Amino acid sequence: MITSSYIEVEGIKIFVETNNGPRDKGIVVCFGSAGRESRQFHGMMECLENDYEVIAFDMPGHGKSWPLKGNDLLKEYHDYCDFIIEALKILDIKNPICIGCALGGNAVYYLAQRIPVRAIVSMAGTDYSPHVDKSVSDNLDHPYCSVQHSHIDFTDSLIGSATSPEDREFILWGVHTEIGKVKAADYGGVYNGFDVRSDMDKITCPVLIMRGDEDWSVRDEAFNPILGRLTSAIDVEYVVLPGLSHYNPQEVPRLVSDKILAFVERVEKNNCGGKRI
C-alpha cells in the first residue's frame, strides 16, 4: 500500500511517498520528468511492492511539495541534484537503486558521479541535453499561453502505442495538473542546462539505459556517445522497449519493472556471486 508523509529539506516541506515494500531487500528511489510529481511512479511502486521499498518525492514546487522561499524554484541542475542528495540524507537512504525518467533520467547520472548507489536506471535520460529552444520554455510560463493547453499535444506525441487507454489518460492528466512556472524552470533551466559528460568516467555502479522505440525526442543515436563515456561502470546495458515512448514508468509499468528486476538480478549474480553490490 502506498502511503505518504512530509520531511523538511533545507527548510522546505517535501512530500514523500513509499510503497512500504521490503526495505531489507533494498531501496529504490524514483525521480520524475520535468514538471511532474511522485504519482508518475505509482504503477511501478505497485509492481515492485514485494521486491523493494520504492520511494518517490516531489521536488520543491512540484505536486504537494512547498516551493522555495519567495515562491521560487530550483533552476540549475547542480542545485536540483544536490537537493536530491540532501533529501536522501534526511530520509536515511544509503546505496539506493536510483531510477529516473527524462529529467530524472538525467539526474541519476549526476547522483552516480557523487554518491554511492547500488545501480542507476536512466529512462529517456541523457548526460547532456541542450535541446530546448528558449521560445518553447518561455511559453510554458507565459501570461497568454498556459502549459495545460500549449503542452498537451506535445505530451500526447510522446506516449507509446503499447500504453493502455487508462494509463494514457493519466499521463495526459499530468499536463493538466502542471504549474507553468515549475515546468519552465525544469524544462528551460535544469534540463536544458544539463551537462555531466566530463564526469561520466566516475560512474562505477551498474547502469541500465532504457528508451522507447517510439520516442522521437531522444533518438537512438543520442545514446552511443553516452555508452562510450561510461568507461568505468561495472556493467552497462542498453534496452530499447517496443511500443513505448518517453513516459516509460507510466506507459507499461509491469514491463519496465520486470526489466529492472532482471537487470539487477543478472548484474549481482555475475559480478559478486549473487551478493548485493
Phi, psi and omega in degrees: 000134179277128176232168186222163177198177176242145167235168176245124180236118181051040177081006182249132177284120185243130182276128185234137175238147177220150175271000179059032176287179184288103182295333181295339178275346180130164182241131174253131177241133187246140182232128192271178180278172186303129176082351187264178184224187194297336181296345176302337185250011181300318180300315178292324177302318180288321180295328186257012188296337177263359185250314183215157163284127180246127184237138173221144178224153180277127176292164182308129179083350179267146173051240183259009177275152177286152172283176171291169179301143182076021183055038181262174184222164173283126188237007182222142193293328176299313180297318180299310183287325177294328175297319176300315180300319178295320178297320179297323177297314182293325177282358181056044179259118180241139176054051182279163163274119184258123182240131179220152179239130178058247177304317176296329177290334170288312187302326183296332176294317177300314182299315183293339177281344191234337180226157177292127176226148181287322176190162172234148176233116180250116178252120180057028180249158178222168177269001182203123186217073177268048195263345192264118176292140183301328179296329178288309183294325178297323182286349177286339179222057181248138184299341181247015182208099183280144180298329181298332179260319186286338188250358187292316180291322177301313180295318180301326180287350182249023176249127186286159183290341179279355182288135178291156178304321181294316180291325176298316180300319183287326175299316179292327176298329177302326177294317182295338182260000180285153176257128184304318181296322179292313181299319180295320179293316181293311190281315185272343181248293185296309182289312186293336180262005189287128178201101178240025184301322186292340183249013182295334178287353176278348181280119181247348183283168172296143183230124173249122178249126180233143172214151175277142183288352178255010181276103181281344187280327177233095190281166185304320184292345178290341189267340178301316176297324179296313179300323179290336180271348180273064188278344184249354183295139182296332180199137178228129177230135179243122185236131173255124187261118182291138176080001178251162179232251193257336186254056189310314183297335182261338185289301177221079187300328179294315179299312181297317180297317180296321178298319180292315178301315181295321180296309182298318180298315181295314182297315184287330176289318184283327189258343181213035173062029179089356179275152180294135179290000000 
